[in-house]
Every structure is written in structure tokens, then in C-alpha cells.
Amino acid sequence: MKVGVYIDGFNLYYGGRALCGAGTPGWRWLDVRALVSTRLPSNWTHATIERVVYCTARVSGIDDPSSPLDQDRFLRALELSGAVDHVEYGNFVARVRTSPLATAGRKGKPRIVQSAWPVMIKDGMRADVPDARFVVSHLHREEKGSDVNVATHLLADAFRREVDAVVVVSHDSDLKLPISLARRYVPVGLVTPGGRLAGDLAFDRNEGVGRHWQAILDAPAFMAHQLPDPVGLVAKPSGW
């Protein structure tokens, strides 16, 4: 059974950061092929990973000048080590946006901050303006294209019968439709890096051709599957 693996790199990174901690070393230098290979189920008989597609975007470094160099080292290490077969690039966009000031309420739901003592807005006559909203200008960073690139490679390989089964590494609910379509043609494994499955990605294991499965990553899984250091002449960034 030839298996294709399709990875949303930013989704995987932010899932790992949430699980392991942003300042924790030992999880970023990730051997993605080794990680996925340990998740393949026994009922995928003689399964071998034929192709790993890693979808990402070049970061801008606007708020961390070391980030582009660190990312470049990691991407070169992935290719040199054979952990990935193809890197597909989207775009990383940094813009200035204005938004209402908010705090996290119950279950993380945003709550708009309004003027009230001890922080009160006053008008030109120095009268209180209760319930006025605070609007802030802020840096907005957004990666665009990885989910579309994952879906494109996934469906193209499945429809052309270049793989017998596929594994998607993401918990982005935007992938609901392409993953559901793929299940009609090939067994699909879903590796979730966020600690839980997004509700929109819930599925019947016997849908379509069947033999579908899900694995949820935890912090030890990230720590246990690291690339060698160095990979050739490419050394792991400091603090990774």
C-alpha cells in the first residue's frame, strides 16, 4: 500500500507550540516522515510512505528577524534528510489592521472591551462616555494557501491513483470537503496536531471505501521524532 502524506506546516507548528510550550526546546526540529510512519495502523497492510508533501510559506520576520533564517534551516534539513519529498509554498502576509480591543471570555469567546471605571473615556466636556469601545491598530500576520495546497495535492494524487491511501496532518476544518471527497476513493488517516479533532472533521470510519482512522498528537510525540543535528551542514537553530 503506497501512502501519501500531506502536511499543513503552520497548523502542525502551532499545534506543537500549544502542546509543548513556545519557549520549550526539543520539539521544533521535527522529522515529519518518522512521526507519521509510527501512526500507520496495522490494517493498512504493507503500508509504506511513498510521498510526503509539506505545505508552508516563507515567514516575513517583521517582528522576529531570526525567524526566516531559522525556518530556512528547518526546510533545508527536511529536504536533505528525506523527511519530505516536496515543499509547496503559499504566501505569508503581514498587514496593519484596526480592531476592537477584546479579552477572552468564557470558553475563549471574545468579549469587546468597553469604557468603564477604572478606565473611562471622557468627551470634550469631560463627561463620562460609558460603554465606548476601544479600537487598536495592530500587526496582523496571516499565512495563506497551505490549506488549498494540501487539498490540491491530496486530491490530485488520490484521483490519479498515484497513492493507495492518504494521511492528512492538520486539524483545519477548512479541509472538511476535500478530505470527505478523498474518503470515497482511498482510505484516509487524519493526524491532529491540536490535541483534539475539529468538530467539522468528524467522520465515519467506514465512510466511502472505509479503513479510515485518526491519531491525535501529544507533546511526547513531537519530542520523540526529531531530525539529526546537524543534517549534513545544516545545524538546528539555537533554542530549538
N, C-alpha and C positions, 0 to 999 in steps of 0.2 A: 504494500500500500504506500503510494507516494503522497506525502503530506506537504502542503503549502502553508506557510506561517506568515501572517500579515499583522504588523505591529504599528500601533499609533504611539510614536515615541514620546510625545508630550504627555499623553494620557498615562503611559507607563511611568514616566518620570514623576509626575505629580502624585500618582498613587503611591510610589515608593517613598516619596518625601513625606506624605501624610502618615505612612505606616512606620517609617524608620526615624523620622525627625530630620529637619532641614540641616541641622548642624552636626549630624551623626556621620562619621566616616564609615566606609566599608560596604556601601550598597550601590553607589552610582556606576562603578566600573563593571557593568553588568554583561555577562555572557548570555545573550538572549536565546541563542540556539540551545545551549545546555539547559537553561531554565525551562524552556518549553518541552524539550525532549523528556524530562523527568515527569511531565504531566500526561503523556500519551497513555491512554487506557489499554488494558490487556485485550479488550475485544476489537481493537484496531490491529488485526493480525499482521505481523511482519511490517509494522509501520516504520517508515524512515522519513526523516525530514529532507525533502527534495529541494526546497526553495524557501528562503527567509527574506521577506520584503520589509524594510524598516522605513516608515514614513515619518518625516520630521520637517523642520525648517531651520534655517540659519538664524540664530538669535542676534539681536542688534547690539547688545552690550551697552545700551544707553544709560542704564543705572548700575551696571557692573562691568567695567571694561575687561575683566578677565574671563567673562562668560564665553565670548566667541572662541577664544583660544582653547579653553577647557573643552568646549563642545567639539571643536575640530579634532582635538586629540582623541576623544572618545569615538567619533565617527571613523577616523582613520584606523583606530585599533579594532573596531568591529569588522571592517573590511579586510584588514591584514590578517586577522585571526581566523577568518572564515566564519565568524559568528553570524554574518549576514551575507546574502548574495546580491542584494540590490538595495540602494538607498534612494528613495523617492522624496524630492524636496517640494514643499509648499512654500508659503510666504509667512514671514514674521513681521507684523505691522505694529509700530508704536505711534500713538497719536495723543494729543491733549484733548480731554473731554471735560465737560461740566456735568455734574450730577448732584442730586440732593444728598446731603450728609445723612448717613444711616448707621444704625447699630444692629447687631444680631439679636433678634427676639427669640421667642420660643421656637425650638427645633430649627434654629438658624434662619427663620424667616425675617427679611429686612424690616426694620422699623424706622421710618423717617424721623429725624431729629427736628424738633420744633423749639422755638424760644420759650423758655420758662425758667424761673429762678432755680439755681443761682446764675444762669447765663440768660440774660434778657436783652432783646433788641428794643431800641427806643427810636421813635421817629424824630423829625426835626424839631418838634416842640418838647422833646424829652418825655413824651408819654410812652408807656409800655406798649409793645406790639406783641402780645402773646400769640403763640401758635404760628409765628412766622417761620418759614423754612430757611435753613442754611444751605447754600449752593456752593460747591467747591470745584475748583479747576484741578484736574489730576492727570497723571500719566496713565494711559490705558495701553496695555500690551496685549496683543492677540495673535495667536498662531492660526493661520488659515490654510486649509487644503488637505490636512492629514486625513481627516475622516473620508473625504471624497477619494483621495488616493488609495486608502485602504480598500474602500468599496470597489474601486475600479480594478485594481489588481486581483482582488479576491474573486470577483465575478468573471473577469476575463479568463483567469486560469481554470476556474470551475467549468465554465461553458465550453472552453476549448479542450476540456478533458486532459489538461496538462498535469493535473493532480487528481488523486483519488479521494482525498479528504482535505479539509482546511482547518486551521486554527487561527482565531482572531484574538489578539491581545489588546483589549480595550474594554471599558465599561461605558462608552459614549452611546447614549440612547439614540443619537442620530443614525447609528448603524443598524437600527432595527430592520428596515426594509431590505437592504442588501443581504444581511445575514439570514433573514427569513427566506429570501429567494434562493440563496445558496443551499439551504437545507432541503430543497426539492431535488437537488441533483447530487449532492455529496454529503457525507457525514461532516458535521461541524463541531469543533471544540471551541469553547469560549473561555479564555483565561482573563480573569477580572483582577486588575491591579488596585482597585479601590477598596478592597476589604468586603465588598458586598456587590451583588448583581443589581444593576439599574432595573427598576420595575418594568420599563418598556422592553427590556431584552429577555424577559421571562419566556420560556419555551417548553414545548412538549418534547421529551427525548425521542419519541417515536414519530415526530412530525416528518413529512416527506419521506426520504429514504431511511431515516432512523439512525440509530447508533450515535446520537449527539450527546455531548457531555459538557460539563462546566467545572472549572477549577478556580478557586479563589486564592490569590497570593497573600502571604503574610510576610512580616519583616524577616524571619529566618530564611525564607526562600530567596529574598534578594541577597542577603549576606552570604548564602551558601554557593551562589553561582556567579563568581567574579572572574574576569579575564586575568591572564597572567600579567605581571608587572615587571618589566615592560613587555609590550607586544612589539617584537622587533626593536626598532629605535624609538618607539612611541611610549613614553612613560605616563603613568597615571598622574593627573593633576594633584597638587598638594591639597590635602584635606579631603580627598575623595576616598 
